[in-house]
Amino acid sequence: MRKILATAATLSLAGLGAIVPATSAQAASAACDTAWRNGGSGYVFAYNSTNCSGYFGKASGDDSNWGNSAGGFQGSDNNRASSIVHKGTSGMAVKVYSGTGYTGGHTCLKKSEYYMSSLIGHTYNNGVSVNNTISSHKWVWESSCSKFLNS
C-alpha cells in the first residue's frame, strides 16, 4: 500500500510539473535554442536584446569593425549586442573585442556553448562589461582565448 501511495504522489507531482509554466530562465533558453536551431550554419548572430531577441546581424567571416560599411555587421551594429549565437561549423570559437581592429578587451564563445542569452554581467579579459560593447570579432581556435563568456 505504501508503494502505491508513494507512486501516486510521485506521478501527481510529475503531472503538476507538466502544467506549471516555464520560468523566465527556461523561456530565455527556449528562445535562444530556437534561434540556434533556425540560424543558418556557419554564422555568428547578434541580437539587440537579451534572450536572442531583436536580431540585427550575422557574419560568416571575421569582422574588424561592426560600425563600418564592410563585413557582416555594419553601421549601427557597433556596441549593440546583448546576446549572441554561435552557429559556426569549423569548431572554432568566436572571439569578440571591445575595440575595432580586434583591439581592447576580448572574450570567447566556444562552439560547444551555442549561445549566450545575456551578455549582462559578463566581462572581457580586462574587466570591462561585454554587454553593448562588441566592436569586432574573429574566428579563432580555443587555444587563442584567455577568457570565455561562461567563465
Residue, then its C-alpha position, 0 to 999 in steps of 0.5 A: m500500500r505504501k508503494i502505491l501511495a508513494t507512486a501516486a504522489t510521485l506521478s501527481l507531482a510529475g503531472l503538476g510539473a507538466i502544467v506549471p509554466a516555464t520560468s523566465a530562465q527556461a523561456a530565455s533558453a527556449a528562445c535562444d535554442t530556437a534561434w540556434r536551431n533556425g540560424g543558418s550554419g556557419y554564422v555568428f548572430a547578434y541580437n539587440s536584446t537579451n534572450c536572442s531577441g531583436y536580431f540585427g546581424k550575422a557574419s560568416g567571416d571575421d569582422s574588424n569593425w561592426g560600425n563600418s560599411a564592410g563585413g557582416f555587421q555594419g553601421s549601427d551594429n557597433n556596441r549593440a549586442s546583448s546576446i549572441v549565437h554561435k552557429g559556426t561549423s569549423g569548431m572554432a570559437v568566436k572571439v569578440y573585442s571591445g575595440t575595432g581592429y580586434t583591439g581592447g578587451h576580448t572574450c570567447l564563445k566556444k562552439s560547444e556553448y551555442y549561445m549566450s542569452s545575456l551578455i549582462g554581467h559578463t566581462y572581457n579579459n580586462g574587466v570591462s562589461v561585454n554587454n553593448t560593447i562588441s566592436s569586432h570579432k574573429w574566428v579563432w581556435e580555443s587555444s587563442c582565448s584567455k577568457f570565455l563568456n561562461s567563465 
